[in-house]
Amino acid sequence: MTTPQFYQLHDSSSPAVLHAIRNELTTGLLAARAAVSPKYLYDALGSRLFDAITELPEYYPTRTEGAIVKQHLPHLAQQIPKGAALIDLGAGSCEKAEKLFDALQPAHYIPIDISVDYLRNTLYRLQRQYPMTRMSGVGLDFSAELTLPPELLSLISGLPIVVFYPGSSIGNFSPDDARALLARVQALCAQGAAGSGLLIGVDLTKASEILEPAYDDALGVTASFNLNMLLNINHLIGTDFDPQDWQHVAFFDAKLSRIEMHLQAKEEVTVNWPGHSRNFKRGEAIHTENSYKWTVPGFAQLLQSAGFAAPTSYMDAKDWFSVHWALASA
Ligand SMILES: C[S@@+](CC[C@H](N)C(=O)[O-])C[C@H]1O[C@@H](n2cnc3c(N)ncnc32)[C@H](O)[C@@H]1O
């Protein structure tokens, strides 16, 4: 039986990667306005907590995106090439890509995630279910670069490349950083055969009464997801954060069109880690995530500025969420 292959390009136990992580986290924690990249929300527990968030009544993005894809799958399948290399960025549970398999029949499925251990079990199960599709999991931090291992690139040579980037994860990047990431995606797609492109889910600007509960739910699951980042940082660099000293804060900044998530010190607290310490006053916060909300024309323009053709865009009836298919070249 075919077994999935794994490529670990982001091994947080390797000294070089750990050194880079230590520098990045230390710089962020010591900054005048402390900030940590949202990628540190996703250790094994963080990935599970995120999956739980997607089940919450307040968290509309997952089910709205799912409904758009389901409704338009026949039309999408006419545009997206079959038998492609399907590259799933930030694949997490791989559930969304799995829903495309029957329609798109990918020749090779390549989920990429910083939290690669989380991919393993899912990929073994998927491989048993879809023995005709080759599967390769890649552990990679794509905020830094988006280069596949040469061995994997040669395996997909000659195939169209379809990049799938659902869940509005692109919203974690500022508009400039999003353009840079999309340009890296475009360059990857451009290595594929004709018909290569990007299928991406993007959350849309809307009333803060709908947006804010999606990031601050009644059960406190998003709060736990945010607070778990402190445990992940303790594990990675030996800080002595106590989650009980901190509280989850989320709000919509309409001017910047983004949800901001923070961890706010409940009382004055000093955090220590090897070689460093930082005092946080009561109410001082660590900025942990942005989630930018777009308009459909604004996002179409962003795609084109990153080198993609004008997209075909699909929305739900309430215009809460959008899904775009964009060819890598016009
Ligand atoms: C919001 S979740 C989305 C999961 C799934 N694709 C979905 O739409 O439900 C973001 C996923 O991207 C991964 N991720 C976040 N930042 C990443 C990075 N810089 N490089 C690689 N993976 C990243 C996380 O581990 C997580 O699985």
The ligand as an SDF file (V2000), in Angstrom:
LIG
                    3D

 27 29  0  0  0  0  0  0  0  0999 V2000
   -6.6820   29.0780   11.2110 C   0  0  0  0  0  0  0  0  0  0  0  0
   -5.9310   27.4990   11.0230 S   0  0  0  0  0  0  0  0  0  0  0  0
   -6.7210   26.9430    9.5490 C   0  0  0  0  0  0  0  0  0  0  0  0
   -6.7640   25.4590    9.4340 C   0  0  0  0  0  0  0  0  0  0  0  0
   -7.5670   24.9460    8.2260 C   0  0  0  0  0  0  0  0  0  0  0  0
   -6.8550   25.1700    6.9700 N   0  0  0  0  0  0  0  0  0  0  0  0
   -8.9050   25.6210    8.1690 C   0  0  0  0  0  0  0  0  0  0  0  0
   -9.1160   26.4560    7.2770 O   0  0  0  0  0  0  0  0  0  0  0  0
   -9.7580   25.3130    9.0340 O   0  0  0  0  0  0  0  0  0  0  0  0
   -4.3400   27.9340   10.4700 C   0  0  0  0  0  0  0  0  0  0  0  0
   -3.4300   26.7530   10.1800 C   0  0  0  0  0  0  0  0  0  0  0  0
   -2.2410   27.2590    9.5720 O   0  0  0  0  0  0  0  0  0  0  0  0
   -1.1040   26.7820   10.2590 C   0  0  0  0  0  0  0  0  0  0  0  0
   -0.1190   27.8650   10.2350 N   0  0  0  0  0  0  0  0  0  0  0  0
   -0.2310   29.0780   10.8260 C   0  0  0  0  0  0  0  0  0  0  0  0
    0.8590   29.8290   10.5340 N   0  0  0  0  0  0  0  0  0  0  0  0
    1.6520   29.0680    9.7470 C   0  0  0  0  0  0  0  0  0  0  0  0
    2.9170   29.2950    9.1130 C   0  0  0  0  0  0  0  0  0  0  0  0
    3.5480   30.4510    9.2500 N   0  0  0  0  0  0  0  0  0  0  0  0
    3.4510   28.2900    8.3840 N   0  0  0  0  0  0  0  0  0  0  0  0
    2.7930   27.0970    8.2490 C   0  0  0  0  0  0  0  0  0  0  0  0
    1.5990   26.8340    8.8180 N   0  0  0  0  0  0  0  0  0  0  0  0
    1.0300   27.8100    9.5510 C   0  0  0  0  0  0  0  0  0  0  0  0
   -1.5830   26.4350   11.6710 C   0  0  0  0  0  0  0  0  0  0  0  0
   -0.7990   25.4380   12.2860 O   0  0  0  0  0  0  0  0  0  0  0  0
   -3.0110   25.9980   11.4170 C   0  0  0  0  0  0  0  0  0  0  0  0
   -3.1290   24.6200   11.1810 O   0  0  0  0  0  0  0  0  0  0  0  0
  1  2  1  0
  2  3  1  0
  2 10  1  0
  3  4  1  0
  4  5  1  0
  5  6  1  0
  5  7  1  0
  7  8  2  0
  7  9  1  0
 10 11  1  0
 11 12  1  0
 11 26  1  0
 12 13  1  0
 13 14  1  0
 13 24  1  0
 14 15  1  0
 14 23  1  0
 15 16  2  0
 16 17  1  0
 17 18  1  0
 17 23  2  0
 18 19  1  0
 18 20  2  0
 20 21  1  0
 21 22  2  0
 22 23  1  0
 24 25  1  0
 24 26  1  0
 26 27  1  0
M  CHG  2   2   1   9  -1
M  END
$$$$
